[in-house]
Amino acid sequence: MTLFLIAVIVRVVHIQHVQGDKYRKLSTDLTIRQDTIYANKGNVYGEDGNLLATSMSKFTIRMDLVAVENAAFEKNISGLCKELSKMLGKSSSYYQNKLRTAKKRKKRYLLIARNIGYNDYLKMKTFPIFNLGVYKGGFIAEHKTVRAHPIGKIAERTIGYDDYRGEAGIEGAFADDLEGENGLRWKQKIAQNQWKPINEGNEKEPIDGHDIVTTINVNIQDITHHALLGQLEKFEAEHGCAVVMETATGEVKAIANLGRTSKGKYYEKRNYAVWESHEPGSTFKLASLMAALDDKLIDTSTVVDTEKGRIYINRSKVEDSHRGGYGKISAARVFEVSSNVGVVKIIKKYYDHQPQKFIDKIEKYGFTKPIGFSIKGEGTPYIPMPKDKEWSKISLEWMSWGYGIAITPMQTLMFYNAVANNGVMVKPRFVKEVRSQNKVEKVFETVVVNPAIASEETIKKMRKVMENVVVKGTARNIYSPNFSMAGKTGTAKKYIPRHVNEKGQTISGHYSTKHYVASFAGFFPADNPKYSCIVVIHDPKKEKGYYGATVAGPVFKEIAQKIYTTTPVDNQNVDDEIAFESLDNQFSNYNNLLAKSYTEVPNVTGMSGMDALSLLENIGLKVKIYGVGKVRTQSLKKGQKLVKGTTIILKLS
C-alpha cells in the first residue's frame, strides 16, 4: 500500500513539474482559440460612381446571461425588452419571458437576432444591459460580411462573384485586388461549441480590399438591359445579349446577358457576349466585303450578278431571302440588301484559288484567336484553315456569309468598332482603375490591338455602305431622321448536331428551318461614331419573327435613341425633352402595327415614309415611293383585300 501511494505521489509530481507545461498548453488550446476576422472586400463601382457590388456587414446577436449580475438584470430588463420589441417586432412580454427563462437556466449563448445591419448593431449596443459590454452586459456580436449588388440583377454576370460558386466576371478576375488583409480576435469557450470574445477589441484589425472602378455606365446599362429584355419577351426568345462600347477607348459601357427560365422569365444566366461562340451569319459579310475591297479586287461599284437569288456550290445551295434575287447589282448594294449569293460569288471568284489570302485578312480582323479577357470563360473562336483536314470545297464560300465558323459577339463588336474607329482596333475592356481608399493604385489604358485593319479609303467606303443599310437596306425599318446609325443585320440558321429524338430515331446534323440567331451590329452617330453596339438574340419564336432587322435591329435603335435622348453624343437634332414613356409608346405603337395579322390594306397616310415602307413590306406588299417626308396618298385604298406581292405606290411630301 505504501509503495502504491509513493508511486501515485511520484506520478503527480512528474505530471505537475515535468509535463505541466504540456498539459497547461493543451488545456488552453481546448478553451481558447484565435478567430479570423475577415476583411471586407473592396467595392466595385460604375464609371459614374454608382455602387455595383459591395460588402455589407451582418451581425448575429447573442447574450451570455451568466455574465449579467442579478441586480443589473432586474433593474434593466424592462428597458431592454422594450427596445428589443421596437427593433425586432415581437412584444416586450415575449422578450421578458425569453430572457428570464434563459437567466434561470444559466444560458450563456442565447440567440437574440440574426442578420441585423451595421446601424442596428450599433443601436443595439446602446440598449439597457447590453451597454455594459461583453463581461457585465453579456452582449455577444458575431460579425460576417455578405456581398450585395445595389442595382439588383442588372449586369450580374459581368460584375460576377468570387465565392463557393467559383470565380466569375470582374469580381473573379480581380479577386486578389478585392480581397483585403484579415484581422485576428481571441475567443474563449463558454460551453460546448459556444465561444465568446475575450476582449472588446480585436488583436489585429482587418484591412479592407481595393476598390475596382469599372467602365460600366449605369444609365446606359439600364437602357440596354431593358431594351433587350423587352424584345426577348416579345419574341419569346431563348436567350440574348447586347453590348455598348465606347468607340475610341474600347470601354464597355453596358453589357446585358439574359437567358429564359422554364417559366418564361429572364435573368443573367450566362455571359453570352463573352462566352458564346456561334455562327454569326450575315454580320460576317462586313469582313468578306472589306477584305475584297482592301485587296483592291473589287470596288463598291463592281457589278455582281445575283442571278435569280439561288446558286449551287458543289451541290450545296446558297439562296437569298428575297425571292427571285436582285439581278445585277453593285457590290455596295449586295451588302445593303445582304445578298448571300452576291457575297459568295465575290469571294469565290477572287479567293477560291488563294484561300489563305482571305484567311490572312480574317486573322487581321481579330477572329482567329480569343480577345484575351481577364474575365474567365471567354469562348474559343473557330475559323477553318486551308491546311486543315476539315477544310472542304465549300469552306471558303460558306465562311464568306458567316457559316462554318464560330466567333463570339465580343469579337464581332471589336471588329465593327474598329471600322467605326477609322480602322484602329482597340481591345474591349471592363475596368478603368484599381483604388485604395480613394487613391488610384493602377490605371488601365486603352490597348490598341491593330492600328490599321484596312486602308483609310476602304474604311470610308465600308462606313458609307453600313450607313446605307439603315437608310435603304435591310435595316431601313430602324431608320430615324433625328439621328444617324450604321450597321449590318444578321440572320443565321442554327445548326442542330446529330442526336436521338424522343421516338428513339437518330437525326443527322442539319441546319434548322425553325431555329435562328438574329443579330445587328453597328455604331452611332454614323458620321462621327461615339458608340458601337451589338445585339444577338437566339431562338426567337419563328412565327413572331426571326430576321435580324425585325428582332435585333429595334433593340439597337432603342438603345441608340435613348442614349441620344439622355446624353446627346453630338450636335444632331435630338429633342432632349422626349420622355422615356413617350419613346416607349412610340416603339410600342409601331411594333403593334407590325404584329397585326393583316387581311386588308392598311391606311398609311400621315405615317413617315420609312415606317410605311417597313409596315407594307412586312405584310407582303411591294412598295414604290415617290418624294420624301410623310405619306400623302397611297395607290391601294384602305380596306381593299390584301394580295401579297401586289405593288403599292406611295407619294410623300
Secondary structure, 3 states (H helix, E strand, C coil): CHHHHHHHHHHHHHHHHHCHHHHHHHHHHHHEEEEEECCCCCCEECCCCCEEEEEEEEEEEEECHHHCCHHHHHHHHHHHHHHHHHHHCCCHHHHHHHHHHHHHCCCCCEEEEEEECHHHHHHHCCCCCHHHHHHHHCEEEEEEEEEECCCCCCCHHHHCEEECCEEEHHHHHCHHHHCCECEEEEEEEEECCEEEECCCCCCECCECCCEEEECCCHHHHHHHHHHHHHHHHHHCCCEEEEEEEECCCCEEEEEEEEEECCCCCEECCCCHHHHCCECCHHHHHHHHHHHHHHCCCCCCCCEEECCCCEEEECCEEEECCCCCCCCEEEHHHHHHCCCHHHHHHHHHHHHCCCHHHHHHHHHHCCCCCCCCCCCCCCCCCECCCCCCCCCCCCHHHHHHCCCCCEECHHHHHHHHHHHHCCCCEECCECEEEEEECCEEEEECCCCEEECCCCCHHHHHHHHHHHHHHHHHCCCHHHCCCCCCCEEEEEEEEEEECCEECCCCCEECCEEEEEEEEEEEEEEECCCCCCEEEEEEEECCCHHHCCCHHHHCHHHHHHHHHHHHHHCCCCCCCCCCCCCHHHHHHHHHHHHHHHHCCCCECCCCCCCEHHHHHHHHHHCCCEEEEECCCEEEEECCCCCCECCCCCEEEEEEC
